[in-house]
Every structure is written in structure tokens, then in C-alpha cells.
């Protein structure tokens, strides 16, 4: 049975859920006399192992984005050195909800299956798997949950992490039962994970705007974990590398950052109805019509993908230029549902907790 003396947790967190989960594990480790270290992977350029030894347990903690890991964490795991026989555990926070007294689980999709497979191929031993249903923070899609609900969910999940920690820190393997019973549903939504990875994350990245009351404090730019926000003409501009982690929209002191639903609707309409885009898609279908059924999707996908991504970029750039006019800016601000929705930050987390290394 392993006798751990160190634990290192590599985490990525947009609004603090994964950070708090990592802290809970670290607190339980310290109670057992195990030295713990939390490593934020924001803006990582290289992998630092932080004196990993044979008696060190490694952990990876990250939110679930589009039924998959965020690309930054997936890329981190892909680049992580081979670890023959090294023990690891995985925690993915996912969209927990509550209805009355009933706690509702989220779905992981590929968020645990894919990193688990990668780490096994790299030679690691999977000691623990925990899908953790902390409050959903996807403000682009729904309002932040009421604080009373958030606190009750956190109290419930902290107990779950305590049980998980006590098992894996004692050298035992622990795979949460919900990982197994949810597996059929996770596999069922896995195609959505692929669609989100190739299309959805780029689409949502191009829905973020800053309203006219933005005072260019640059906090969003400074705290963005992927350096996806840059200031153009005194206004934040979101690049395709945005993970939609919801950090910027939730820490903005003026609540000026919105996820524009009107831009989203217009973008969907243009890319599906405007003749030039319809013609390009139709041309692609004609060019591939003579190919075999196996080659068609392989050769057609890059062409269609490039059309979609280019269209997202051009439409967003056009709207960004138009929003110099205050009246147009106000239109998109007040037709964004996020203007009227609650924000979300994990209990006990403030903007200063997000340490972002400078490259």
C-alpha cells in the first residue's frame, strides 16, 4: 500500500469550483501529515513537475466544458511527461443543480474518460475518479444560482471530497459510484463533446462583449487564464483561444461584460442563411459527391470547419467595430440576457485568488 508523503494537484479553475475542490483535498492531506502543493496551470508554457518523487500522489482537477475537459487542461495532460507507475487521481467539477431538497447531478461526457485513457497510455496508475457536482457557472446559458443554493451544494460536496480524500490518501483506490452509473449517459452525450470542441467553444468565444460602461480597468485582461482578452480601442476583445471559463464575466467590477445572445442569434442566422455561406457549403457537397462514403466526411470536414470559424471571426470583428457607436453598444448590451442575470463565484473565492503567471 502506498505511503504518500507528498501530493501535487494541478488545477484549472474559471470561477473557483475546481480551485476549492483542490483546496479541500489539500486540507485533508495536511491533516494526515502529507505535504501538499497546488499548481495553477493558467497560461502554462512548460510542465514543471515540482519535485515529484516515488511517494508523491498527483492530481488533476478541472471543470467540465461542453462535456469534455477545457482544451487548456487537456493540452496540459497530453504534454505531461510519461509517469510509469506514478499514482494519479482525477476530479472534474460539473454542472450541479438543486431542485427543492434534491441535488441534481451534471454529466461528465468525456471529461474523465479521455484524460484517464491518456494517463493510462502514459503509464500512470489511476487511483481515484471523482465527478464532482458543484454549482454550474455557465452564465452564458443560465443565471448564477441563488447564494443559498450554492452554499448548500458546497456543503454537500465538501463531505464527498472528504470521503474521496480519506480513501486515496490512505493508499486505496476510490472510484465514485456515479462515475459508473452515469457512464451510459456520458457516452450518449460524447458527440456533443466533439461538436463543442470543434465548433462550440469558438462560437461562444465570439459572443463576449463589453458594454459602454466599461472603464478599461483591464482586470479581465490581467486575469484571463489563456491570455485570450486584449484591449483594442479601449475595449476588451476576445480571441478564439477563449475557454468560456466565465472568469471575466464574473469578476468584472462594473458588470459590463456580457455574453451577447443577440449576437449569437445573428451569427447563427448569417452562417446558416446568408447565400455566400450556403453556396460555399453546397459547393463543398458537390466537390465531394464523387468520393466514397468513407472519404467524404474526412475531406469535407476541414473545408466546412474553416468556413464556420472564418465566418465567426468576420462577423464578430464587424460587430466589434460597430459597437464603437454607443447606441449600437447599448442595443447589444440590453438584448443580452446576462445583463439581467446573477453572476457566480465559488464561496470563499475572490478575484485575487486567481494567480495568473506572466509569460
C-alpha positions, 0 to 999 in steps of 0.5 A: 500500500502506498505511503504518500508523503507528498501530493501535487494537484494541478488545477484549472479553475474559471470561477473557483469550483475546481480551485476549492475542490483542490483546496479541500483535498489539500486540507485533508492531506495536511491533516494526515501529515502529507505535504501538499502543493497546488499548481495553477496551470493558467497560461502554462508554457512548460510542465514543471513537475515540482519535485515529484518523487516515488511517494508523491500522489498527483492530481488533476482537477478541472471543470467540465466544458461542453462535456469534455475537459477545457482544451487548456487542461487537456493540452496540459495532460497530453504534454505531461511527461510519461509517469510509469507507475506514478499514482494519479487521481482525477476530479472534474467539477460539473454542472450541479443543480438543486431542485427543492431538497434534491441535488441534481447531478451534471454529466461528465461526457468525456471529461474523465474518460479521455484524460484517464485513457491518456494517463493510462497510455502514459503509464500512470496508475489511476487511483481515484475518479471523482465527478464532482457536482458543484454549482454550474457557472455557465452564465452564458446559458443560465443565471448564477444560482441563488447564494443559498443554493450554492452554499448548500451544494458546497456543503454537500460536496465538501463531505464527498471530497472528504470521503474521496480524500480519506480513501486515496490518501490512505493508499486505496483506490476510490472510484465514485459510484456515479462515475459508473452509473452515469457512464451510459449517459456520458457516452450518449452525450460524447458527440456533443463533446466533439461538436463543442470542441470543434465548433462550440467553444469558438462560437461562444468565444465570439459572443463576449462583449463589453458594454459602454460602461466599461472603464478599461480597468483591464482586470479581465485582461490581467486575469484571463487564464489563456491570455485570450482578452486584449484591449483594442480601442479601449475595449476588451476583445476576445480571441478564439483561444477563449475557454468560456471559463466565465472568469471575466464575466464574473469578476468584472467590477462594473458588470459590463461584460456580457455574453451577447445572445443577440449576437449569437442569434445573428451569427447563427442566422448569417452562417446558416442563411446568408447565400455566400455561406450556403453556396460555399457549403453546397459547393463543398457537397458537390466537390465531394459527391464523387468520393466514397462514403468513407472519404467524404466526411474526412475531406469535407470536414476541414473545408466546412470547419474553416468556413464556420470559424472564418465566418465567426471571426468576420462577423464578430470583428464587424460587430466589434467595430460597430459597437464603437457607436454607443447606441449600437453598444447599448442595443447589444448590451440590453438584448443580452440576457446576462445583463439581467442575470446573477453572476457566480463565484465559488464561496470563499473565492475572490478575484485575487485568488486567481494567480495568473503567471506572466509569460 
